[in-house]
Amino acid sequence: MKLQPKKLIVIAVAGLAGGATWIAVDLRKPVSADLRQFDPEEVARLDTQMWRSYYDKQRLKLFRELALLLRQQYHLPLLRSYVVGLHAAKAAFVFKDGNSRSDYERALPDLFDYYGALRKVSTTPFDVDRAARLELEWWIVHRERKSRPTGDLDRALADLAAEFYQLPAVRFSDHARYRAEAMVIRDDLAETTGVSEDPIYLKS
């Protein structure tokens, strides 16, 4: 049976209205999550993938991985995970392309939006402005690590975790040390033999 034009219009309008309602609900509905509860192995796996995408300059891949992390570990709805992930990915590549602190600070607006969105869902309150600035600070410390005192990167990482999870920085000393060590291993390989995922290479 052939539908009349008016009926087609009604169906199309209803479909658009339903889609718009779903988008609005997805982006705006209240979500509450304990950000201290996550799967450490899955976070480590995704973090490693995101490092790879960042250094390979695969912006779209990094964006998708960030959105997946936000859905799996922070329980953001589908569309919201992409919106928030876009802010984080954009900030990362604004920083990557920078050459000075003034360049790096251009990433702050997106970092404010990123942490602001996480604050809205977090059951543990934290200072959005401070978290965003601490995130940027450890990026800078990492980039300038060769001219920084030993332990600066560890402290910067621990300070961010302490603010985000609202626990004493000393609680994150092991986390910060191991994460910093992983970064240095990757950096040293990149500057010497090159980074490879070949199992034979990794055992050598």
Secondary structure, DSSP 4 states (H G I P E B T S, - for coil): -PPPHHHHHHHHHHHHHHHHHHHHHHHHS---B-TT---HHHHHHHHHHHHHHHHTT-HHHHHHHHHHHHHHHH---HHHHHHHHHHHHHHHHHHHT--SHHHHGGGHHHHHHHHHHHHHHBSS---HHHHHHHHHHHHHHHHTGGGSPTTHHHHHHHHHHHHHHTS-GGGGHHHHHHHHHHHHHHHHHHHTT-----HHHHH-
